[in-house]
Amino acid sequence: MTEVSALVDSNIIIDIIGKDATWVHWSATALDSCKNACINPIVYAELCYFTSNSNQVEDLITRLELGYLELPKESLFLAAQAFRLYRQRGGTKSAPLPDFFIGAHAAALGISIITRDVTRYQTYFPTVTLISP
């Protein structure tokens, strides 16, 4: 298997497919600069929200030349620990947030995340390198 360079957060893909006037150029350039970038089940599910069937998501993944990685158990443990810390700090959500799974996945694999939403990743996964504006 080819070495994965980064996980791609859904906001980057949404910028590209939605042709966001402010972010499409930055997001497309960032994605192009990371060879062998992937998404995980969390990002896949977030993308499904915008489509009427999974074939559209599969086509998008293919068109953007993205790989797909399942979440290893280690990342699930890390996500739960981040969620515990979030709650201890006064967080009000009753279930782990999607960013916790994405950040934990990157931390477990020792890879970067391409994202525009840096705050939660910096707070709960400070060892993960972020590719961000």
Secondary structure, DSSP 4 states (H G I P E B T S, - for coil): -PPP-EEE-HHHHHHHHTT-TTTHHHHHHHHHHSTTEEE-HHHHHHHHTT-SSHHHHHHHHHHTT-EE-PPPHHHHHHHHHHHHHHHHTT---SS--HHHHHHHHHHHHT-EEE-S--HHHHHH-TTS-EE--
